[in-house]
Amino acid sequence: MSRAFVKEPDGAAPEALPPRRISKAPNYVTRSGLEALEADFERLMARRAELLARGEDQVASEELRHVDRDLAYVKARVGSAVFVDPADQPADEVAFGAAVTVREASASGVVAGSRTYTIVGEDEADAVSGKASYASPLAKALLGAKLGQTVTWRRPIGDLNLTVEGIEYCQA
Protein backbone atom coordinates (compact mmCIF):
# COMPACT_ATOMS: atom_id res chain seq x y z
CA MET A 1 0.00 0.00 0.00
CA SER A 2 1.28 3.44 -0.87
CA ARG A 3 2.13 5.75 2.05
CA ALA A 4 1.01 8.78 0.02
CA PHE A 5 -2.46 8.86 1.56
CA VAL A 6 -1.59 7.84 5.10
CA LYS A 7 -1.31 10.55 7.77
CA GLU A 8 0.87 8.66 10.24
CA PRO A 9 4.60 9.38 10.06
CA ASP A 10 6.65 6.64 8.43
CA GLY A 11 9.28 6.79 11.14
CA ALA A 12 11.84 8.62 9.04
CA ALA A 13 13.28 11.80 10.47
CA PRO A 14 12.39 14.91 8.50
CA GLU A 15 15.03 15.99 6.04
CA ALA A 16 17.25 18.87 7.16
CA LEU A 17 16.63 22.19 5.47
CA PRO A 18 19.36 23.47 3.19
CA PRO A 19 21.59 25.99 4.99
CA ARG A 20 21.08 29.71 4.47
CA ARG A 21 23.61 31.16 2.06
CA ILE A 22 26.47 32.94 3.80
CA SER A 23 28.26 35.65 1.89
CA LYS A 24 31.93 35.12 1.13
CA ALA A 25 32.57 38.86 1.65
CA PRO A 26 34.04 39.99 4.98
CA ASN A 27 31.33 40.31 7.62
CA TYR A 28 31.87 43.95 8.58
CA VAL A 29 29.39 45.13 11.20
CA THR A 30 28.46 48.33 12.96
CA ARG A 31 27.87 48.26 16.70
CA SER A 32 24.09 48.09 16.17
CA GLY A 33 24.55 45.39 13.52
CA LEU A 34 26.55 43.23 15.92
CA GLU A 35 24.02 43.83 18.70
CA ALA A 36 21.18 42.81 16.35
CA LEU A 37 22.98 39.56 15.43
CA GLU A 38 23.59 38.77 19.11
CA ALA A 39 19.94 39.52 19.95
CA ASP A 40 18.82 37.24 17.10
CA PHE A 41 21.04 34.49 18.47
CA GLU A 42 19.53 34.82 21.96
CA ARG A 43 15.97 34.96 20.55
CA LEU A 44 16.52 31.85 18.44
CA MET A 45 18.09 29.95 21.35
CA ALA A 46 15.07 30.77 23.53
CA ARG A 47 12.64 29.74 20.78
CA ARG A 48 14.57 26.51 20.26
CA ALA A 49 14.27 25.67 23.98
CA GLU A 50 10.50 26.34 23.85
CA LEU A 51 10.08 24.06 20.84
CA LEU A 52 12.15 21.26 22.37
CA ALA A 53 10.01 21.44 25.50
CA ARG A 54 6.92 20.69 23.41
CA GLY A 55 8.25 17.21 22.68
CA GLU A 56 6.87 15.20 19.75
CA ASP A 57 4.55 17.95 18.51
CA GLN A 58 4.71 17.78 14.69
CA VAL A 59 4.23 21.55 14.24
CA ALA A 60 6.99 22.25 16.78
CA SER A 61 9.27 19.78 15.01
CA GLU A 62 8.75 21.53 11.69
CA GLU A 63 9.39 24.98 13.21
CA LEU A 64 12.47 23.60 14.98
CA ARG A 65 13.99 22.72 11.61
CA HIS A 66 13.68 26.38 10.55
CA VAL A 67 14.96 27.68 13.89
CA ASP A 68 17.98 25.37 13.76
CA ARG A 69 18.80 26.50 10.22
CA ASP A 70 18.52 30.19 11.22
CA LEU A 71 20.50 29.56 14.38
CA ALA A 72 23.38 28.03 12.40
CA TYR A 73 23.38 31.08 10.10
CA VAL A 74 23.34 33.63 12.93
CA LYS A 75 25.99 31.74 14.90
CA ALA A 76 28.27 31.77 11.84
CA ARG A 77 27.63 35.49 11.28
CA VAL A 78 28.34 36.39 14.91
CA GLY A 79 31.51 34.27 14.78
CA SER A 80 32.75 35.95 11.61
CA ALA A 81 31.75 39.50 12.56
CA VAL A 82 34.41 42.17 12.13
CA PHE A 83 33.42 45.23 14.15
CA VAL A 84 34.37 48.48 12.44
CA ASP A 85 34.85 51.29 14.93
CA PRO A 86 33.51 54.59 13.56
CA ALA A 87 36.28 56.42 15.44
CA ASP A 88 38.78 54.74 13.11
CA GLN A 89 37.05 55.96 9.93
CA PRO A 90 38.18 59.04 7.98
CA ALA A 91 35.91 61.95 8.98
CA ASP A 92 36.15 63.64 5.58
CA GLU A 93 35.51 60.57 3.43
CA VAL A 94 32.66 58.09 2.98
CA ALA A 95 33.61 54.77 4.56
CA PHE A 96 31.87 51.91 6.34
CA GLY A 97 29.47 53.14 9.01
CA ALA A 98 29.01 56.60 7.51
CA ALA A 99 25.63 58.28 7.30
CA VAL A 100 25.94 60.09 3.98
CA THR A 101 23.59 62.88 2.97
CA VAL A 102 23.46 63.28 -0.80
CA ARG A 103 21.66 65.45 -3.30
CA GLU A 104 20.24 63.22 -6.02
CA ALA A 105 20.04 64.25 -9.66
CA SER A 106 19.28 62.19 -12.75
CA ALA A 107 21.86 61.90 -15.50
CA SER A 108 19.95 64.64 -17.34
CA GLY A 109 20.37 66.95 -14.33
CA VAL A 110 16.87 66.79 -12.85
CA VAL A 111 17.29 67.19 -9.06
CA ALA A 112 15.28 64.63 -7.10
CA GLY A 113 16.07 65.98 -3.62
CA SER A 114 18.28 64.95 -0.74
CA ARG A 115 18.49 61.64 1.07
CA THR A 116 20.66 60.10 3.73
CA TYR A 117 22.10 56.62 3.31
CA THR A 118 24.04 54.72 5.96
CA ILE A 119 26.72 52.26 4.85
CA VAL A 120 26.27 49.11 6.96
CA GLY A 121 26.96 45.37 7.01
CA GLU A 122 25.11 42.92 4.80
CA ASP A 123 22.86 41.60 7.58
CA GLU A 124 21.62 45.03 8.66
CA ALA A 125 20.96 46.45 5.21
CA ASP A 126 17.41 47.78 4.87
CA ALA A 127 16.47 49.83 1.82
CA VAL A 128 13.32 51.23 3.45
CA SER A 129 15.31 52.84 6.26
CA GLY A 130 18.16 53.97 4.00
CA LYS A 131 20.69 51.39 5.20
CA ALA A 132 22.81 50.13 2.30
CA SER A 133 25.12 47.13 2.45
CA TYR A 134 28.73 48.10 1.90
CA ALA A 135 28.74 45.53 -0.93
CA SER A 136 25.79 47.14 -2.75
CA PRO A 137 26.17 49.19 -5.94
CA LEU A 138 24.99 52.29 -4.05
CA ALA A 139 27.65 51.93 -1.35
CA LYS A 140 30.33 51.09 -3.89
CA ALA A 141 29.54 54.35 -5.69
CA LEU A 142 29.76 56.33 -2.44
CA LEU A 143 32.74 54.69 -0.71
CA GLY A 144 35.78 56.95 -0.85
CA ALA A 145 33.82 60.05 -1.88
CA LYS A 146 34.56 63.34 -0.15
CA LEU A 147 32.32 66.22 0.82
CA GLY A 148 31.10 68.07 -2.31
CA GLN A 149 32.13 65.26 -4.66
CA THR A 150 29.62 63.93 -7.19
CA VAL A 151 29.55 60.19 -7.93
CA THR A 152 27.36 58.16 -10.28
CA TRP A 153 25.18 55.38 -8.92
CA ARG A 154 24.65 53.03 -11.86
CA ARG A 155 21.17 51.51 -11.59
CA PRO A 156 19.14 49.31 -13.94
CA ILE A 157 16.45 52.01 -14.08
CA GLY A 158 18.94 54.74 -14.94
CA ASP A 159 22.01 56.39 -13.52
CA LEU A 160 21.66 58.78 -10.60
CA ASN A 161 24.26 61.41 -9.75
CA LEU A 162 24.84 61.80 -6.03
CA THR A 163 26.58 64.86 -4.62
CA VAL A 164 27.88 64.30 -1.09
CA GLU A 165 26.48 67.04 1.15
CA GLY A 166 27.29 65.52 4.55
CA ILE A 167 29.27 62.70 6.14
CA GLU A 168 28.63 61.68 9.73
CA TYR A 169 29.76 58.76 11.86
CA CYS A 170 27.77 57.68 14.91
CA GLN A 171 30.21 57.22 17.79
CA ALA A 172 27.73 55.38 20.05
C-alpha positions, 0 to 999 in steps of 0.5 A, spaced: 500 500 500 502 506 498 504 511 504 502 517 500 495 517 503 496 515 510 497 521 515 501 517 520 509 518 520 513 513 516 518 513 522 523 517 518 526 523 520 524 529 517 530 531 512 534 537 514 533 544 510 538 546 506 543 551 509 542 559 508 547 562 504 552 565 507 556 571 503 563 570 502 565 577 503 568 579 509 562 580 515 563 587 517 558 590 522 556 596 525 555 596 533 548 596 532 549 590 527 553 586 531 548 587 537 542 585 532 545 579 530 547 577 538 539 579 539 537 574 534 542 568 536 539 569 543 531 569 541 533 563 536 536 559 542 530 561 547 525 559 541 529 553 540 528 551 547 521 552 547 520 548 541 524 542 544 520 542 551 513 541 546 516 534 545 513 530 539 509 535 537 509 535 529 508 543 528 513 544 533 518 539 530 517 543 523 518 549 526 524 547 529 527 545 523 527 552 521 529 555 527 535 550 527 537 553 520 537 560 522 541 559 528 546 556 524 546 562 520 546 567 525 551 563 529 556 563 523 555 570 522 556 572 529 563 568 529 565 571 523 563 579 525 568 584 524 566 590 528 568 596 524 569 602 529 567 609 527 572 612 530 577 609 526 574 611 519 576 618 515 571 623 517 572 627 511 571 621 506 565 616 505 567 609 509 563 603 512 558 606 518 558 613 515 551 616 514 551 620 507 547 625 505 546 626 498 543 630 493 540 626 487 540 628 480 538 624 474 543 623 469 539 629 465 540 633 471 533 633 474 534 634 481 530 629 485 532 631 492 536 629 498 536 623 502 541 620 507 544 613 506 548 609 511 553 604 509 552 598 513 553 590 514 550 585 509 545 583 515 543 590 517 541 592 510 534 595 509 532 599 503 526 602 506 530 605 512 536 607 507 541 602 510 545 600 504 550 594 504 557 596 503 557 591 498 551 594 494 552 598 488 549 604 491 555 603 497 560 602 492 559 608 488 559 612 495 565 609 498 571 613 498 567 620 496 569 626 499 564 632 501 562 636 495 564 630 490 559 627 485 559 620 484 554 616 479 550 610 482 549 606 476 542 603 476 538 598 472 532 604 471 537 609 470 544 612 472 543 617 478 548 622 480 549 623 487 553 629 490 555 628 497 552 634 502 554 631 509 558 625 512 557 623 519 559 617 523 555 615 529 560 614 535 555 610 540 
